């Protein structure tokens, strides 16, 4: 069962109260890490750049999940062992990041609440919207061995609590108009009604599927839908056309009763480290102001 309706154009700005966001961003000059061979992987270069540029001794750091985050954790552990960095404590966003940090000798403390002091956080992103630097995290992967999707709410909480955050992506994941899925965490008891309401909101521009824990079971999630540690289901809202504004998508999802969270991360003080084939480019969001629209 697919929830996509007949093809009717939609405009999110006409469906929800409009908030005007003004973003000012700057692209920092391209950087090549001279300590790395030119043939290393782009994400490894981005990982080293993230540690070298943002991490200082004495920091409490949110440890993200994903391929680049694993590389950051490994390099961070090397810097601690060599004495280049000291007294760094990690706050893991998943069991995987906790395991990697323990393996490489990074002292850990665990996230308690939004008032916890976190100086800096890093995370892999599935995509980042150019200009706003809104990140999409938690998209379905071919392998579910990494549990960070199930800890999506904790990941977002740690990123939002941090004084500054970095998302690491490849060049092709940084675009002005993004397509693809946005994960939405919903109450499991009435997930079907929530899915139908989301489908009505986007009127044929997106399909809504419940994520399965085993295989690709289809829109209903099969006999084994994912149930998170908090007892929630995950819906994948799969956009088939470019999304005009991730900020408007986030705002519209948050108006729906039963939506617990979603995979759109809006962070005021953040940077995106973009891994090119031979270079690293950093884009930084300097200011963000919100004004109530009419």
C-alpha positions, 0 to 999 in steps of 0.5 A, a space after each residue: 500500500 502506497 500513500 502517494 496521492 494523485 499528482 497535485 503540486 504542493 507548496 509547503 509555505 501555503 500549508 503552514 505559518 511562514 517563518 522567514 529565516 535569513 542565513 548568512 554563510 561563508 565558504 572558507 578557502 579550500 584546504 589540503 591536509 599536507 600530512 595525508 597522501 593525495 590518494 587517501 579517501 575524501 572522507 578520511 581527509 575530511 575527518 582529519 580536517 575536522 579534528 585539526 580545525 575544531 577540536 581543542 584540548 579540554 573539550 567535551 565532544 559529541 561523537 557522531 556515527 557513520 563512515 566519516 565519524 568513525 574516521 574522526 574517532 580513530 584520528 582523535 584517539 591517535 591525537 590523544 595517545 600522542 599527546 597532541 590533544 589532552 583531556 578530551 571527553 566524548 559523548 557518544 550518539 550511538 552504541 557504535 560510536 561508544 564502541 569505537 571511542 572505547 577501542 581508541 582510548 577516548 574517555 566517555 560520558 553519556 548524554 543526560 539532558 539538553 543542559 549538559 555542556 558539550 563544546 563541539 559535535 560532529 556527525 555524518 549527514 546524508 545530505 545538506 541543503 545549500 544555504 541553510 545548512 539544514 542536514 538530513 540524517 538517518 536515511 535507510 542504508 542497505 545494512 542496518 548493522 549501525 544502530 544510530 538510526 534508532 538513536 536518531 533523537 539522541 543524536 539530534 539532541 546532542 548536536 543541538 546541545 553542542 556549542 558548535 557542530 560539524 556535518 561531514 559529507 561528500 561533494 555530491 551530497 551538498 545541493 540547493 534542492 534535495 530529493 530523497 527520503 526524510 525519516 520521521 519518528 512516530 508513535 507506533 500505535 497510530 502510525 497509519 493515521 499519521 502516515 496518511 496525514 503526512 501523505 495528505 500534506 504532500 499531495 503526491 510529491 512524496 510516498 510514505 513508507 514504514 521502515 522494516 527491520 528486515 528487508 524492503 517490506 514495502 509501505 506497510 513495513 511488513 511483519 517486522 517493522 522497526 520499533 525503536 528503544 522508545 517504542 516508536 516506528 520510523 516512516 520514510 517520507 520519500 520525495 520524488 521531486 526536489 524539496 523547495 525548503 527543508 525548513 518548511 518541511 520540518 515546520 510542517 511535520 512538527 504540526 502533526 500530532 503523533 510525530 515524535 521527531 524527524 531527521 532534519 537538523 537545524 543548527 544555528 552554529 554549524 559548519 559543513 565539511 565537504 569532502 572533494 576528491 583532492 580537497 576539503 571545503 568548509 562552509 560555515 553558517 554564521 548567523 540565523 535570524 527568524 522573523 514571524 511571517 504574515 
